[in-house]
Amino acid sequence: QVHVVDTGGGSVQAGGSLRLSCAASGRTFSRYTMGWFRQAPGKEREFVAAISWLGVNTYYADSVKGRFTISRDNAKNTAYLQMNTLKPEDTAVYYCAASGKSLYSSEPYYRSDWYDYWGQGTQVTVSS
């Protein structure tokens, strides 16, 4: 069992930056693939980024490539999402998720049901 807490959201102007953090409980954090999803009002939850157990493999949605960076520090049981050059369309509730499965390009890591544990969500608002 893993308890996930995501924090770091807030309100920023377009072009600004935020860093989200995802703290996970348990002694086997390094054995989990970590991912970030987001959901805007009235929209379906969409994939943002994922990172493998040791951070070797990372995947991003096309909409955030070059602007967002996912990383992890297994010694701190924490994953991060660095969000730069934010746009109003990035406004959403962001959710951290953990999966016990290995991250490969052939895996459906972009699907919400591939993940086992979820954070409560943190609001990111980007104004024009």
C-alpha positions as CSV (number, residue, x, y, z in Angstrom):
1,Q,0.0,0.0,0.0
2,V,1.2,3.5,-0.9
3,H,-0.1,6.8,0.4
4,V,0.5,9.6,-2.1
5,V,0.4,13.4,-1.3
6,D,0.8,15.9,-4.0
7,T,1.5,19.6,-3.3
8,G,3.0,22.7,-4.8
9,G,0.1,24.1,-6.8
10,G,-0.8,27.8,-6.9
11,S,-1.7,30.7,-9.2
12,V,0.8,32.2,-11.6
13,Q,0.9,34.4,-14.7
14,A,1.5,33.0,-18.1
15,G,5.2,32.4,-18.7
16,G,5.8,31.6,-15.0
17,S,6.9,28.5,-13.3
18,L,5.8,26.1,-10.6
19,R,7.2,22.9,-9.1
20,L,4.9,20.2,-7.9
21,S,6.0,17.6,-5.4
22,C,4.7,14.1,-4.8
23,A,5.5,12.4,-1.5
24,A,4.9,8.7,-1.2
25,S,4.8,6.5,1.9
26,G,6.2,3.0,2.2
27,R,9.7,1.4,2.0
28,T,9.5,0.5,-1.8
29,F,9.1,3.9,-3.4
30,S,11.8,3.1,-5.9
31,R,9.8,0.1,-7.2
32,Y,7.0,2.3,-8.4
33,T,6.5,4.1,-11.7
34,M,5.4,7.6,-11.0
35,G,3.1,9.7,-13.2
36,W,1.3,13.0,-13.3
37,F,-2.1,13.6,-14.7
38,R,-4.3,16.7,-14.9
39,Q,-8.0,17.5,-15.1
40,A,-9.6,20.8,-16.1
41,P,-13.2,21.6,-15.2
42,G,-15.6,19.7,-17.4
43,K,-12.8,17.8,-19.1
44,E,-11.5,14.2,-18.8
45,R,-8.3,13.5,-16.9
46,E,-5.3,13.5,-19.2
47,F,-1.8,12.2,-19.0
48,V,1.0,14.7,-18.4
49,A,4.3,12.8,-17.7
50,A,5.7,9.5,-16.3
51,I,9.0,8.3,-14.9
52,S,10.4,4.8,-14.4
53,W,11.8,3.3,-11.2
54,L,15.3,4.7,-11.5
55,G,14.4,7.7,-13.6
56,V,16.0,6.3,-16.8
57,N,12.8,6.4,-18.8
58,T,10.5,9.4,-19.0
59,Y,7.5,10.1,-21.2
60,Y,5.6,13.3,-21.8
61,A,2.4,14.5,-23.4
62,D,3.0,16.4,-26.6
63,S,1.4,19.5,-25.1
64,V,4.1,19.8,-22.3
65,K,7.2,18.6,-24.0
66,G,10.1,21.0,-23.7
67,R,8.3,22.9,-20.9
68,F,7.7,20.3,-18.1
69,T,10.3,18.0,-16.5
70,I,9.5,15.0,-14.4
71,S,12.1,13.8,-11.9
72,R,12.4,11.7,-8.7
73,D,14.6,11.4,-5.6
74,N,14.2,7.9,-4.3
75,A,16.2,8.7,-1.2
76,K,13.4,11.3,-0.3
77,N,10.5,9.1,-1.5
78,T,9.5,12.1,-3.7
79,A,8.7,12.8,-7.3
80,Y,8.6,16.2,-8.9
81,L,7.0,18.0,-11.8
82,Q,8.9,21.2,-12.8
83,M,6.5,23.3,-14.9
84,N,8.1,26.2,-16.9
85,T,6.7,28.6,-19.5
86,L,3.2,27.9,-18.2
87,K,0.2,28.7,-20.4
88,P,-3.5,29.3,-19.5
89,E,-4.4,26.0,-21.0
90,D,-2.2,24.3,-18.3
91,T,-4.8,25.3,-15.7
92,A,-6.1,22.2,-14.1
93,V,-6.1,20.1,-11.0
94,Y,-2.8,18.0,-11.1
95,Y,-2.7,14.5,-9.7
96,C,0.3,12.4,-8.8
97,A,-0.1,8.7,-9.4
98,A,2.0,5.5,-8.6
99,S,2.0,2.2,-10.5
100,G,3.6,-1.1,-9.5
101,K,4.2,-1.9,-13.2
102,S,7.4,-1.2,-15.1
103,L,7.5,1.7,-17.5
104,Y,8.1,0.9,-21.1
105,S,7.0,2.5,-24.4
106,S,4.7,-0.5,-25.0
107,E,2.9,-0.1,-21.7
108,P,-0.3,2.0,-21.5
109,Y,1.2,4.5,-19.0
110,Y,-1.0,7.2,-20.4
111,R,-4.1,5.5,-19.1
112,S,-5.4,6.4,-15.6
113,D,-6.4,2.8,-14.9
114,W,-2.7,1.7,-15.3
115,Y,-1.9,3.3,-11.9
116,D,-2.7,1.9,-8.5
117,Y,-2.5,4.9,-6.1
118,W,-3.4,8.6,-6.4
119,G,-2.8,11.8,-4.6
120,Q,-5.6,14.1,-3.7
121,G,-4.8,16.7,-6.4
122,T,-3.3,20.2,-6.3
123,Q,-4.8,23.2,-8.2
124,V,-2.7,25.0,-10.8
125,T,-4.1,28.2,-12.2
126,V,-2.4,30.2,-15.0
127,S,-3.7,33.6,-15.8
128,S,-3.2,35.6,-19.0
